Amino acid sequence: MDLSHIEHIGIAVKSLEEAIPFWEKQLGLKCYNIEEVKEQKVRTAFFQIGQSKIELLESTDPEGPIGKFIEKKGEGIHHLALAVKNIQQNLDELAEKNVQLIDKTPRKGAEGLSIAFIHPKSTHGVLLELCENTNL
């Protein structure tokens, strides 16, 4: 694996409008981007902290992955995203090692990143997201 840093921590919230003020007013961070990712049925809000980010995730459809997560577990940490180079090569290597993948090929994520998820069954309960910035 060619990991460089924690890209972001994804946090499922019921409402971006209700959640953003905590991060801005109480913690002094600035929301620099709000974006809808229609394919994932989610709206996202991002905060930069050093080289890493916090991503708030609001479902746009109760049947989407974030809607189902909140219904089952409530608001809270949804996933940990790791920045990688050559995402497809990393996915192929993980598949060869019998790691259970949700995505065998990358898909489009927020901020134009190529993303893929690793199933929590292979990571001791943590949903891991691999992210590659193909815009560089």
MODELLER restraints for C-alpha pairs under 7 A, 6 or more apart:
rsr = mdl.restraints
at = mdl.atoms
rsr.add(forms.Gaussian(group=physical.xy_distance, feature=features.Distance(at['CA:1:A'], at['CA:90:A']), mean=5.75, stdev=0.5))
rsr.add(forms.Gaussian(group=physical.xy_distance, feature=features.Distance(at['CA:2:A'], at['CA:84:A']), mean=5.47, stdev=0.5))
rsr.add(forms.Gaussian(group=physical.xy_distance, feature=features.Distance(at['CA:2:A'], at['CA:85:A']), mean=5.91, stdev=0.5))
rsr.add(forms.Gaussian(group=physical.xy_distance, feature=features.Distance(at['CA:3:A'], at['CA:82:A']), mean=6.63, stdev=0.5))
rsr.add(forms.Gaussian(group=physical.xy_distance, feature=features.Distance(at['CA:3:A'], at['CA:83:A']), mean=5.73, stdev=0.5))
rsr.add(forms.Gaussian(group=physical.xy_distance, feature=features.Distance(at['CA:3:A'], at['CA:84:A']), mean=4.65, stdev=0.5))
rsr.add(forms.Gaussian(group=physical.xy_distance, feature=features.Distance(at['CA:4:A'], at['CA:83:A']), mean=5.61, stdev=0.5))
rsr.add(forms.Gaussian(group=physical.xy_distance, feature=features.Distance(at['CA:4:A'], at['CA:84:A']), mean=6.02, stdev=0.5))
rsr.add(forms.Gaussian(group=physical.xy_distance, feature=features.Distance(at['CA:5:A'], at['CA:82:A']), mean=6.05, stdev=0.5))
rsr.add(forms.Gaussian(group=physical.xy_distance, feature=features.Distance(at['CA:5:A'], at['CA:83:A']), mean=5.50, stdev=0.5))
rsr.add(forms.Gaussian(group=physical.xy_distance, feature=features.Distance(at['CA:6:A'], at['CA:52:A']), mean=5.77, stdev=0.5))
rsr.add(forms.Gaussian(group=physical.xy_distance, feature=features.Distance(at['CA:6:A'], at['CA:81:A']), mean=6.01, stdev=0.5))
rsr.add(forms.Gaussian(group=physical.xy_distance, feature=features.Distance(at['CA:6:A'], at['CA:82:A']), mean=4.63, stdev=0.5))
rsr.add(forms.Gaussian(group=physical.xy_distance, feature=features.Distance(at['CA:6:A'], at['CA:83:A']), mean=6.01, stdev=0.5))
rsr.add(forms.Gaussian(group=physical.xy_distance, feature=features.Distance(at['CA:7:A'], at['CA:52:A']), mean=5.05, stdev=0.5))
rsr.add(forms.Gaussian(group=physical.xy_distance, feature=features.Distance(at['CA:7:A'], at['CA:53:A']), mean=6.21, stdev=0.5))
rsr.add(forms.Gaussian(group=physical.xy_distance, feature=features.Distance(at['CA:7:A'], at['CA:81:A']), mean=5.34, stdev=0.5))
rsr.add(forms.Gaussian(group=physical.xy_distance, feature=features.Distance(at['CA:7:A'], at['CA:82:A']), mean=5.03, stdev=0.5))
rsr.add(forms.Gaussian(group=physical.xy_distance, feature=features.Distance(at['CA:7:A'], at['CA:83:A']), mean=5.05, stdev=0.5))
rsr.add(forms.Gaussian(group=physical.xy_distance, feature=features.Distance(at['CA:8:A'], at['CA:52:A']), mean=5.37, stdev=0.5))
rsr.add(forms.Gaussian(group=physical.xy_distance, feature=features.Distance(at['CA:8:A'], at['CA:53:A']), mean=4.35, stdev=0.5))
rsr.add(forms.Gaussian(group=physical.xy_distance, feature=features.Distance(at['CA:8:A'], at['CA:54:A']), mean=5.32, stdev=0.5))
rsr.add(forms.Gaussian(group=physical.xy_distance, feature=features.Distance(at['CA:8:A'], at['CA:55:A']), mean=6.38, stdev=0.5))
rsr.add(forms.Gaussian(group=physical.xy_distance, feature=features.Distance(at['CA:8:A'], at['CA:80:A']), mean=6.40, stdev=0.5))
rsr.add(forms.Gaussian(group=physical.xy_distance, feature=features.Distance(at['CA:8:A'], at['CA:81:A']), mean=5.14, stdev=0.5))
rsr.add(forms.Gaussian(group=physical.xy_distance, feature=features.Distance(at['CA:9:A'], at['CA:53:A']), mean=6.54, stdev=0.5))
rsr.add(forms.Gaussian(group=physical.xy_distance, feature=features.Distance(at['CA:9:A'], at['CA:54:A']), mean=5.11, stdev=0.5))
rsr.add(forms.Gaussian(group=physical.xy_distance, feature=features.Distance(at['CA:9:A'], at['CA:55:A']), mean=5.99, stdev=0.5))
rsr.add(forms.Gaussian(group=physical.xy_distance, feature=features.Distance(at['CA:9:A'], at['CA:79:A']), mean=6.05, stdev=0.5))
rsr.add(forms.Gaussian(group=physical.xy_distance, feature=features.Distance(at['CA:9:A'], at['CA:80:A']), mean=4.76, stdev=0.5))
rsr.add(forms.Gaussian(group=physical.xy_distance, feature=features.Distance(at['CA:9:A'], at['CA:81:A']), mean=5.98, stdev=0.5))
rsr.add(forms.Gaussian(group=physical.xy_distance, feature=features.Distance(at['CA:10:A'], at['CA:54:A']), mean=6.26, stdev=0.5))
rsr.add(forms.Gaussian(group=physical.xy_distance, feature=features.Distance(at['CA:10:A'], at['CA:55:A']), mean=4.72, stdev=0.5))
rsr.add(forms.Gaussian(group=physical.xy_distance, feature=features.Distance(at['CA:10:A'], at['CA:56:A']), mean=5.93, stdev=0.5))
rsr.add(forms.Gaussian(group=physical.xy_distance, feature=features.Distance(at['CA:10:A'], at['CA:57:A']), mean=6.73, stdev=0.5))
rsr.add(forms.Gaussian(group=physical.xy_distance, feature=features.Distance(at['CA:10:A'], at['CA:77:A']), mean=6.01, stdev=0.5))
rsr.add(forms.Gaussian(group=physical.xy_distance, feature=features.Distance(at['CA:10:A'], at['CA:78:A']), mean=5.37, stdev=0.5))
rsr.add(forms.Gaussian(group=physical.xy_distance, feature=features.Distance(at['CA:10:A'], at['CA:79:A']), mean=5.02, stdev=0.5))
rsr.add(forms.Gaussian(group=physical.xy_distance, feature=features.Distance(at['CA:10:A'], at['CA:80:A']), mean=6.21, stdev=0.5))
rsr.add(forms.Gaussian(group=physical.xy_distance, feature=features.Distance(at['CA:11:A'], at['CA:55:A']), mean=6.10, stdev=0.5))
rsr.add(forms.Gaussian(group=physical.xy_distance, feature=features.Distance(at['CA:11:A'], at['CA:56:A']), mean=4.90, stdev=0.5))
rsr.add(forms.Gaussian(group=physical.xy_distance, feature=features.Distance(at['CA:11:A'], at['CA:57:A']), mean=5.86, stdev=0.5))
rsr.add(forms.Gaussian(group=physical.xy_distance, feature=features.Distance(at['CA:11:A'], at['CA:76:A']), mean=5.33, stdev=0.5))
rsr.add(forms.Gaussian(group=physical.xy_distance, feature=features.Distance(at['CA:11:A'], at['CA:77:A']), mean=4.34, stdev=0.5))
rsr.add(forms.Gaussian(group=physical.xy_distance, feature=features.Distance(at['CA:11:A'], at['CA:78:A']), mean=5.16, stdev=0.5))
rsr.add(forms.Gaussian(group=physical.xy_distance, feature=features.Distance(at['CA:12:A'], at['CA:56:A']), mean=5.98, stdev=0.5))
rsr.add(forms.Gaussian(group=physical.xy_distance, feature=features.Distance(at['CA:12:A'], at['CA:57:A']), mean=4.72, stdev=0.5))
rsr.add(forms.Gaussian(group=physical.xy_distance, feature=features.Distance(at['CA:12:A'], at['CA:58:A']), mean=6.22, stdev=0.5))
rsr.add(forms.Gaussian(group=physical.xy_distance, feature=features.Distance(at['CA:12:A'], at['CA:66:A']), mean=6.41, stdev=0.5))
rsr.add(forms.Gaussian(group=physical.xy_distance, feature=features.Distance(at['CA:12:A'], at['CA:70:A']), mean=6.84, stdev=0.5))
rsr.add(forms.Gaussian(group=physical.xy_distance, feature=features.Distance(at['CA:12:A'], at['CA:75:A']), mean=5.23, stdev=0.5))
rsr.add(forms.Gaussian(group=physical.xy_distance, feature=features.Distance(at['CA:12:A'], at['CA:76:A']), mean=5.33, stdev=0.5))
rsr.add(forms.Gaussian(group=physical.xy_distance, feature=features.Distance(at['CA:12:A'], at['CA:77:A']), mean=6.20, stdev=0.5))
rsr.add(forms.Gaussian(group=physical.xy_distance, feature=features.Distance(at['CA:12:A'], at['CA:78:A']), mean=5.74, stdev=0.5))
rsr.add(forms.Gaussian(group=physical.xy_distance, feature=features.Distance(at['CA:13:A'], at['CA:19:A']), mean=6.91, stdev=0.5))
rsr.add(forms.Gaussian(group=physical.xy_distance, feature=features.Distance(at['CA:13:A'], at['CA:56:A']), mean=6.47, stdev=0.5))
rsr.add(forms.Gaussian(group=physical.xy_distance, feature=features.Distance(at['CA:13:A'], at['CA:57:A']), mean=5.78, stdev=0.5))
rsr.add(forms.Gaussian(group=physical.xy_distance, feature=features.Distance(at['CA:13:A'], at['CA:58:A']), mean=5.36, stdev=0.5))
rsr.add(forms.Gaussian(group=physical.xy_distance, feature=features.Distance(at['CA:13:A'], at['CA:75:A']), mean=5.08, stdev=0.5))
rsr.add(forms.Gaussian(group=physical.xy_distance, feature=features.Distance(at['CA:13:A'], at['CA:76:A']), mean=6.84, stdev=0.5))
rsr.add(forms.Gaussian(group=physical.xy_distance, feature=features.Distance(at['CA:14:A'], at['CA:58:A']), mean=5.73, stdev=0.5))
rsr.add(forms.Gaussian(group=physical.xy_distance, feature=features.Distance(at['CA:14:A'], at['CA:75:A']), mean=6.78, stdev=0.5))
rsr.add(forms.Gaussian(group=physical.xy_distance, feature=features.Distance(at['CA:15:A'], at['CA:58:A']), mean=5.83, stdev=0.5))
rsr.add(forms.Gaussian(group=physical.xy_distance, feature=features.Distance(at['CA:16:A'], at['CA:58:A']), mean=6.13, stdev=0.5))
rsr.add(forms.Gaussian(group=physical.xy_distance, feature=features.Distance(at['CA:23:A'], at['CA:29:A']), mean=5.73, stdev=0.5))
rsr.add(forms.Gaussian(group=physical.xy_distance, feature=features.Distance(at['CA:24:A'], at['CA:30:A']), mean=5.51, stdev=0.5))
rsr.add(forms.Gaussian(group=physical.xy_distance, feature=features.Distance(at['CA:29:A'], at['CA:47:A']), mean=6.42, stdev=0.5))
rsr.add(forms.Gaussian(group=physical.xy_distance, feature=features.Distance(at['CA:30:A'], at['CA:47:A']), mean=5.92, stdev=0.5))
rsr.add(forms.Gaussian(group=physical.xy_distance, feature=features.Distance(at['CA:31:A'], at['CA:45:A']), mean=6.49, stdev=0.5))
rsr.add(forms.Gaussian(group=physical.xy_distance, feature=features.Distance(at['CA:31:A'], at['CA:46:A']), mean=5.52, stdev=0.5))
rsr.add(forms.Gaussian(group=physical.xy_distance, feature=features.Distance(at['CA:31:A'], at['CA:47:A']), mean=4.92, stdev=0.5))
rsr.add(forms.Gaussian(group=physical.xy_distance, feature=features.Distance(at['CA:32:A'], at['CA:46:A']), mean=5.98, stdev=0.5))
rsr.add(forms.Gaussian(group=physical.xy_distance, feature=features.Distance(at['CA:32:A'], at['CA:47:A']), mean=6.16, stdev=0.5))
rsr.add(forms.Gaussian(group=physical.xy_distance, feature=features.Distance(at['CA:33:A'], at['CA:45:A']), mean=5.62, stdev=0.5))
rsr.add(forms.Gaussian(group=physical.xy_distance, feature=features.Distance(at['CA:33:A'], at['CA:46:A']), mean=5.38, stdev=0.5))
rsr.add(forms.Gaussian(group=physical.xy_distance, feature=features.Distance(at['CA:34:A'], at['CA:44:A']), mean=5.46, stdev=0.5))
rsr.add(forms.Gaussian(group=physical.xy_distance, feature=features.Distance(at['CA:34:A'], at['CA:45:A']), mean=4.38, stdev=0.5))
rsr.add(forms.Gaussian(group=physical.xy_distance, feature=features.Distance(at['CA:34:A'], at['CA:46:A']), mean=6.63, stdev=0.5))
rsr.add(forms.Gaussian(group=physical.xy_distance, feature=features.Distance(at['CA:35:A'], at['CA:43:A']), mean=5.60, stdev=0.5))
rsr.add(forms.Gaussian(group=physical.xy_distance, feature=features.Distance(at['CA:35:A'], at['CA:44:A']), mean=5.24, stdev=0.5))
rsr.add(forms.Gaussian(group=physical.xy_distance, feature=features.Distance(at['CA:35:A'], at['CA:45:A']), mean=6.62, stdev=0.5))
rsr.add(forms.Gaussian(group=physical.xy_distance, feature=features.Distance(at['CA:35:A'], at['CA:110:A']), mean=6.96, stdev=0.5))
rsr.add(forms.Gaussian(group=physical.xy_distance, feature=features.Distance(at['CA:36:A'], at['CA:42:A']), mean=5.86, stdev=0.5))
rsr.add(forms.Gaussian(group=physical.xy_distance, feature=features.Distance(at['CA:36:A'], at['CA:43:A']), mean=4.19, stdev=0.5))
rsr.add(forms.Gaussian(group=physical.xy_distance, feature=features.Distance(at['CA:36:A'], at['CA:44:A']), mean=6.18, stdev=0.5))
rsr.add(forms.Gaussian(group=physical.xy_distance, feature=features.Distance(at['CA:37:A'], at['CA:43:A']), mean=6.15, stdev=0.5))
rsr.add(forms.Gaussian(group=physical.xy_distance, feature=features.Distance(at['CA:37:A'], at['CA:109:A']), mean=6.91, stdev=0.5))
rsr.add(forms.Gaussian(group=physical.xy_distance, feature=features.Distance(at['CA:37:A'], at['CA:110:A']), mean=6.22, stdev=0.5))
rsr.add(forms.Gaussian(group=physical.xy_distance, feature=features.Distance(at['CA:40:A'], at['CA:64:A']), mean=6.82, stdev=0.5))
rsr.add(forms.Gaussian(group=physical.xy_distance, feature=features.Distance(at['CA:41:A'], at['CA:59:A']), mean=5.99, stdev=0.5))
rsr.add(forms.Gaussian(group=physical.xy_distance, feature=features.Distance(at['CA:41:A'], at['CA:60:A']), mean=5.13, stdev=0.5))
rsr.add(forms.Gaussian(group=physical.xy_distance, feature=features.Distance(at['CA:41:A'], at['CA:61:A']), mean=5.83, stdev=0.5))
rsr.add(forms.Gaussian(group=physical.xy_distance, feature=features.Distance(at['CA:41:A'], at['CA:64:A']), mean=5.46, stdev=0.5))
rsr.add(forms.Gaussian(group=physical.xy_distance, feature=features.Distance(at['CA:42:A'], at['CA:57:A']), mean=6.32, stdev=0.5))
rsr.add(forms.Gaussian(group=physical.xy_distance, feature=features.Distance(at['CA:42:A'], at['CA:58:A']), mean=5.51, stdev=0.5))
rsr.add(forms.Gaussian(group=physical.xy_distance, feature=features.Distance(at['CA:42:A'], at['CA:59:A']), mean=4.48, stdev=0.5))
rsr.add(forms.Gaussian(group=physical.xy_distance, feature=features.Distance(at['CA:42:A'], at['CA:60:A']), mean=5.08, stdev=0.5))
rsr.add(forms.Gaussian(group=physical.xy_distance, feature=features.Distance(at['CA:43:A'], at['CA:57:A']), mean=5.83, stdev=0.5))
rsr.add(forms.Gaussian(group=physical.xy_distance, feature=features.Distance(at['CA:43:A'], at['CA:58:A']), mean=5.11, stdev=0.5))
rsr.add(forms.Gaussian(group=physical.xy_distance, feature=features.Distance(at['CA:43:A'], at['CA:59:A']), mean=6.34, stdev=0.5))
rsr.add(forms.Gaussian(group=physical.xy_distance, feature=features.Distance(at['CA:43:A'], at['CA:60:A']), mean=6.64, stdev=0.5))
rsr.add(forms.Gaussian(group=physical.xy_distance, feature=features.Distance(at['CA:44:A'], at['CA:55:A']), mean=6.32, stdev=0.5))
rsr.add(forms.Gaussian(group=physical.xy_distance, feature=features.Distance(at['CA:44:A'], at['CA:56:A']), mean=5.43, stdev=0.5))
rsr.add(forms.Gaussian(group=physical.xy_distance, feature=features.Distance(at['CA:44:A'], at['CA:57:A']), mean=4.77, stdev=0.5))
rsr.add(forms.Gaussian(group=physical.xy_distance, feature=features.Distance(at['CA:44:A'], at['CA:58:A']), mean=6.35, stdev=0.5))
rsr.add(forms.Gaussian(group=physical.xy_distance, feature=features.Distance(at['CA:45:A'], at['CA:55:A']), mean=5.61, stdev=0.5))
rsr.add(forms.Gaussian(group=physical.xy_distance, feature=features.Distance(at['CA:45:A'], at['CA:56:A']), mean=5.07, stdev=0.5))
rsr.add(forms.Gaussian(group=physical.xy_distance, feature=features.Distance(at['CA:45:A'], at['CA:57:A']), mean=6.83, stdev=0.5))
rsr.add(forms.Gaussian(group=physical.xy_distance, feature=features.Distance(at['CA:46:A'], at['CA:53:A']), mean=6.56, stdev=0.5))
rsr.add(forms.Gaussian(group=physical.xy_distance, feature=features.Distance(at['CA:46:A'], at['CA:54:A']), mean=5.71, stdev=0.5))
rsr.add(forms.Gaussian(group=physical.xy_distance, feature=features.Distance(at['CA:46:A'], at['CA:55:A']), mean=4.71, stdev=0.5))
rsr.add(forms.Gaussian(group=physical.xy_distance, feature=features.Distance(at['CA:46:A'], at['CA:56:A']), mean=6.50, stdev=0.5))
rsr.add(forms.Gaussian(group=physical.xy_distance, feature=features.Distance(at['CA:47:A'], at['CA:53:A']), mean=5.43, stdev=0.5))
rsr.add(forms.Gaussian(group=physical.xy_distance, feature=features.Distance(at['CA:47:A'], at['CA:54:A']), mean=5.16, stdev=0.5))
rsr.add(forms.Gaussian(group=physical.xy_distance, feature=features.Distance(at['CA:47:A'], at['CA:55:A']), mean=6.67, stdev=0.5))
rsr.add(forms.Gaussian(group=physical.xy_distance, feature=features.Distance(at['CA:48:A'], at['CA:54:A']), mean=6.58, stdev=0.5))
rsr.add(forms.Gaussian(group=physical.xy_distance, feature=features.Distance(at['CA:58:A'], at['CA:66:A']), mean=6.84, stdev=0.5))
rsr.add(forms.Gaussian(group=physical.xy_distance, feature=features.Distance(at['CA:59:A'], at['CA:66:A']), mean=5.22, stdev=0.5))
rsr.add(forms.Gaussian(group=physical.xy_distance, feature=features.Distance(at['CA:59:A'], at['CA:67:A']), mean=5.09, stdev=0.5))
rsr.add(forms.Gaussian(group=physical.xy_distance, feature=features.Distance(at['CA:61:A'], at['CA:67:A']), mean=6.24, stdev=0.5))
rsr.add(forms.Gaussian(group=physical.xy_distance, feature=features.Distance(at['CA:62:A'], at['CA:68:A']), mean=6.28, stdev=0.5))
rsr.add(forms.Gaussian(group=physical.xy_distance, feature=features.Distance(at['CA:79:A'], at['CA:126:A']), mean=6.70, stdev=0.5))
rsr.add(forms.Gaussian(group=physical.xy_distance, feature=features.Distance(at['CA:79:A'], at['CA:127:A']), mean=4.90, stdev=0.5))
rsr.add(forms.Gaussian(group=physical.xy_distance, feature=features.Distance(at['CA:79:A'], at['CA:128:A']), mean=5.73, stdev=0.5))
rsr.add(forms.Gaussian(group=physical.xy_distance, feature=features.Distance(at['CA:79:A'], at['CA:129:A']), mean=6.82, stdev=0.5))
rsr.add(forms.Gaussian(group=physical.xy_distance, feature=features.Distance(at['CA:80:A'], at['CA:127:A']), mean=6.52, stdev=0.5))
rsr.add(forms.Gaussian(group=physical.xy_distance, feature=features.Distance(at['CA:80:A'], at['CA:128:A']), mean=5.13, stdev=0.5))
rsr.add(forms.Gaussian(group=physical.xy_distance, feature=features.Distance(at['CA:80:A'], at['CA:129:A']), mean=6.10, stdev=0.5))
rsr.add(forms.Gaussian(group=physical.xy_distance, feature=features.Distance(at['CA:81:A'], at['CA:128:A']), mean=5.77, stdev=0.5))
rsr.add(forms.Gaussian(group=physical.xy_distance, feature=features.Distance(at['CA:81:A'], at['CA:129:A']), mean=4.37, stdev=0.5))
rsr.add(forms.Gaussian(group=physical.xy_distance, feature=features.Distance(at['CA:81:A'], at['CA:130:A']), mean=5.66, stdev=0.5))
rsr.add(forms.Gaussian(group=physical.xy_distance, feature=features.Distance(at['CA:81:A'], at['CA:131:A']), mean=6.62, stdev=0.5))
rsr.add(forms.Gaussian(group=physical.xy_distance, feature=features.Distance(at['CA:82:A'], at['CA:129:A']), mean=6.16, stdev=0.5))
rsr.add(forms.Gaussian(group=physical.xy_distance, feature=features.Distance(at['CA:82:A'], at['CA:130:A']), mean=5.05, stdev=0.5))
rsr.add(forms.Gaussian(group=physical.xy_distance, feature=features.Distance(at['CA:82:A'], at['CA:131:A']), mean=6.01, stdev=0.5))
rsr.add(forms.Gaussian(group=physical.xy_distance, feature=features.Distance(at['CA:83:A'], at['CA:130:A']), mean=6.02, stdev=0.5))
rsr.add(forms.Gaussian(group=physical.xy_distance, feature=features.Distance(at['CA:83:A'], at['CA:131:A']), mean=4.86, stdev=0.5))
rsr.add(forms.Gaussian(group=physical.xy_distance, feature=features.Distance(at['CA:83:A'], at['CA:132:A']), mean=5.90, stdev=0.5))
rsr.add(forms.Gaussian(group=physical.xy_distance, feature=features.Distance(at['CA:84:A'], at['CA:130:A']), mean=6.41, stdev=0.5))
rsr.add(forms.Gaussian(group=physical.xy_distance, feature=features.Distance(at['CA:84:A'], at['CA:131:A']), mean=5.86, stdev=0.5))
rsr.add(forms.Gaussian(group=physical.xy_distance, feature=features.Distance(at['CA:84:A'], at['CA:132:A']), mean=5.35, stdev=0.5))
rsr.add(forms.Gaussian(group=physical.xy_distance, feature=features.Distance(at['CA:85:A'], at['CA:132:A']), mean=5.82, stdev=0.5))
rsr.add(forms.Gaussian(group=physical.xy_distance, feature=features.Distance(at['CA:87:A'], at['CA:132:A']), mean=6.01, stdev=0.5))
rsr.add(forms.Gaussian(group=physical.xy_distance, feature=features.Distance(at['CA:88:A'], at['CA:105:A']), mean=6.33, stdev=0.5))
rsr.add(forms.Gaussian(group=physical.xy_distance, feature=features.Distance(at['CA:88:A'], at['CA:106:A']), mean=6.71, stdev=0.5))
rsr.add(forms.Gaussian(group=physical.xy_distance, feature=features.Distance(at['CA:91:A'], at['CA:104:A']), mean=6.40, stdev=0.5))
rsr.add(forms.Gaussian(group=physical.xy_distance, feature=features.Distance(at['CA:99:A'], at['CA:122:A']), mean=5.84, stdev=0.5))
rsr.add(forms.Gaussian(group=physical.xy_distance, feature=features.Distance(at['CA:100:A'], at['CA:118:A']), mean=6.37, stdev=0.5))
rsr.add(forms.Gaussian(group=physical.xy_distance, feature=features.Distance(at['CA:100:A'], at['CA:119:A']), mean=5.55, stdev=0.5))
rsr.add(forms.Gaussian(group=physical.xy_distance, feature=features.Distance(at['CA:100:A'], at['CA:122:A']), mean=5.76, stdev=0.5))
rsr.add(forms.Gaussian(group=physical.xy_distance, feature=features.Distance(at['CA:101:A'], at['CA:117:A']), mean=6.37, stdev=0.5))
rsr.add(forms.Gaussian(group=physical.xy_distance, feature=features.Distance(at['CA:101:A'], at['CA:118:A']), mean=4.51, stdev=0.5))
rsr.add(forms.Gaussian(group=physical.xy_distance, feature=features.Distance(at['CA:101:A'], at['CA:119:A']), mean=5.30, stdev=0.5))
rsr.add(forms.Gaussian(group=physical.xy_distance, feature=features.Distance(at['CA:102:A'], at['CA:117:A']), mean=5.30, stdev=0.5))
rsr.add(forms.Gaussian(group=physical.xy_distance, feature=features.Distance(at['CA:102:A'], at['CA:118:A']), mean=5.47, stdev=0.5))
rsr.add(forms.Gaussian(group=physical.xy_distance, feature=features.Distance(at['CA:102:A'], at['CA:119:A']), mean=5.52, stdev=0.5))
rsr.add(forms.Gaussian(group=physical.xy_distance, feature=features.Distance(at['CA:103:A'], at['CA:116:A']), mean=5.18, stdev=0.5))
rsr.add(forms.Gaussian(group=physical.xy_distance, feature=features.Distance(at['CA:103:A'], at['CA:117:A']), mean=5.58, stdev=0.5))
rsr.add(forms.Gaussian(group=physical.xy_distance, feature=features.Distance(at['CA:105:A'], at['CA:116:A']), mean=6.83, stdev=0.5))
rsr.add(forms.Gaussian(group=physical.xy_distance, feature=features.Distance(at['CA:106:A'], at['CA:114:A']), mean=5.65, stdev=0.5))
rsr.add(forms.Gaussian(group=physical.xy_distance, feature=features.Distance(at['CA:106:A'], at['CA:115:A']), mean=5.12, stdev=0.5))
rsr.add(forms.Gaussian(group=physical.xy_distance, feature=features.Distance(at['CA:106:A'], at['CA:116:A']), mean=4.96, stdev=0.5))
rsr.add(forms.Gaussian(group=physical.xy_distance, feature=features.Distance(at['CA:107:A'], at['CA:114:A']), mean=5.51, stdev=0.5))
rsr.add(forms.Gaussian(group=physical.xy_distance, feature=features.Distance(at['CA:107:A'], at['CA:115:A']), mean=5.38, stdev=0.5))
rsr.add(forms.Gaussian(group=physical.xy_distance, feature=features.Distance(at['CA:107:A'], at['CA:116:A']), mean=6.42, stdev=0.5))
rsr.add(forms.Gaussian(group=physical.xy_distance, feature=features.Distance(at['CA:108:A'], at['CA:114:A']), mean=5.00, stdev=0.5))
rsr.add(forms.Gaussian(group=physical.xy_distance, feature=features.Distance(at['CA:108:A'], at['CA:115:A']), mean=6.14, stdev=0.5))
rsr.add(forms.Gaussian(group=physical.xy_distance, feature=features.Distance(at['CA:109:A'], at['CA:115:A']), mean=5.75, stdev=0.5))
rsr.add(forms.Gaussian(group=physical.xy_distance, feature=features.Distance(at['CA:113:A'], at['CA:131:A']), mean=6.14, stdev=0.5))
rsr.add(forms.Gaussian(group=physical.xy_distance, feature=features.Distance(at['CA:113:A'], at['CA:132:A']), mean=5.65, stdev=0.5))
rsr.add(forms.Gaussian(group=physical.xy_distance, feature=features.Distance(at['CA:113:A'], at['CA:133:A']), mean=4.95, stdev=0.5))
rsr.add(forms.Gaussian(group=physical.xy_distance, feature=features.Distance(at['CA:113:A'], at['CA:134:A']), mean=6.47, stdev=0.5))
rsr.add(forms.Gaussian(group=physical.xy_distance, feature=features.Distance(at['CA:114:A'], at['CA:131:A']), mean=5.64, stdev=0.5))
rsr.add(forms.Gaussian(group=physical.xy_distance, feature=features.Distance(at['CA:114:A'], at['CA:132:A']), mean=5.14, stdev=0.5))
rsr.add(forms.Gaussian(group=physical.xy_distance, feature=features.Distance(at['CA:114:A'], at['CA:133:A']), mean=6.47, stdev=0.5))
rsr.add(forms.Gaussian(group=physical.xy_distance, feature=features.Distance(at['CA:114:A'], at['CA:134:A']), mean=6.86, stdev=0.5))
rsr.add(forms.Gaussian(group=physical.xy_distance, feature=features.Distance(at['CA:115:A'], at['CA:129:A']), mean=6.62, stdev=0.5))
rsr.add(forms.Gaussian(group=physical.xy_distance, feature=features.Distance(at['CA:115:A'], at['CA:130:A']), mean=5.50, stdev=0.5))
rsr.add(forms.Gaussian(group=physical.xy_distance, feature=features.Distance(at['CA:115:A'], at['CA:131:A']), mean=4.59, stdev=0.5))
rsr.add(forms.Gaussian(group=physical.xy_distance, feature=features.Distance(at['CA:115:A'], at['CA:132:A']), mean=6.50, stdev=0.5))
rsr.add(forms.Gaussian(group=physical.xy_distance, feature=features.Distance(at['CA:116:A'], at['CA:129:A']), mean=5.63, stdev=0.5))
rsr.add(forms.Gaussian(group=physical.xy_distance, feature=features.Distance(at['CA:116:A'], at['CA:130:A']), mean=5.31, stdev=0.5))
rsr.add(forms.Gaussian(group=physical.xy_distance, feature=features.Distance(at['CA:116:A'], at['CA:131:A']), mean=6.87, stdev=0.5))
rsr.add(forms.Gaussian(group=physical.xy_distance, feature=features.Distance(at['CA:117:A'], at['CA:128:A']), mean=5.68, stdev=0.5))
rsr.add(forms.Gaussian(group=physical.xy_distance, feature=features.Distance(at['CA:117:A'], at['CA:129:A']), mean=4.40, stdev=0.5))
rsr.add(forms.Gaussian(group=physical.xy_distance, feature=features.Distance(at['CA:117:A'], at['CA:130:A']), mean=6.22, stdev=0.5))
rsr.add(forms.Gaussian(group=physical.xy_distance, feature=features.Distance(at['CA:118:A'], at['CA:127:A']), mean=6.28, stdev=0.5))
rsr.add(forms.Gaussian(group=physical.xy_distance, feature=features.Distance(at['CA:118:A'], at['CA:128:A']), mean=5.20, stdev=0.5))
rsr.add(forms.Gaussian(group=physical.xy_distance, feature=features.Distance(at['CA:118:A'], at['CA:129:A']), mean=6.25, stdev=0.5))
rsr.add(forms.Gaussian(group=physical.xy_distance, feature=features.Distance(at['CA:119:A'], at['CA:127:A']), mean=5.92, stdev=0.5))
rsr.add(forms.Gaussian(group=physical.xy_distance, feature=features.Distance(at['CA:120:A'], at['CA:126:A']), mean=4.81, stdev=0.5))
rsr.add(forms.Gaussian(group=physical.xy_distance, feature=features.Distance(at['CA:120:A'], at['CA:127:A']), mean=4.73, stdev=0.5))
